Amino acid sequence: MRDRQLEVYQVFDHLSRERVVGLLSEEIIAEHAANPAGPHSDALQRVLRYLRRAPVQGKYLIVAVRPWAEYRIAALTGVRGQAPTVLGDGPYATEAEAMHAVFLKRVDALRDGVA
């Protein structure tokens, strides 16, 4: 027996992705670069809400290698008890720079149809 709920969710996700990709613009990216923590416009809030819905596996997080001095990006494995994989990106001098770098990685994946 097939699970219709999964099929409906896939259609919903596909339509949501199309709307979010349509919202992406240089202005939205510049707005996030200016203030990654907010406040954000309605369009940027919609993009961020979609990105936060992603499954845990492959999700990015910020690691403070040296607190207040050096930050890197790591990816979650999705396996309980397994440490995140630190990526070769960075280092970033501020948390805001790292937050924007994560946002750019997610936007690129979204445009490529991966996220």
C-alpha positions, 0 to 999 in steps of 0.5 A: 500500500502506498502512502498518499501523505508522502506523495502530497508532501512531495507536491507541496514541497515542489510548489513551495520550492518553486515559490521560494526560488522565485523570491530569491534575488540580489536584493534578498541576498544583500538584505541577509548580508547586511543583517543575518540575524534580522529583522527581515522583510517578508520575502526573506522570512519566507525563504528562511522558513523554507530553508529551516524545514530541511531534514537534519542530514546535511544541514549546516551549522556554525562552529566556534573554533576560537570563540569570538575570533574564528568560525567555521561551517560544519554539516550534520550527518543525521546520525545520532551520536555522530559528530558533525563534519567540519567543512573546509570553508572559512575561517570567518572572523564573525558569527554574522559572516558565517551565518551569511556563508551558510545562507549562501550555501543553502541558496546555491543548493536551492537553486541547483535543486538539492536543498 
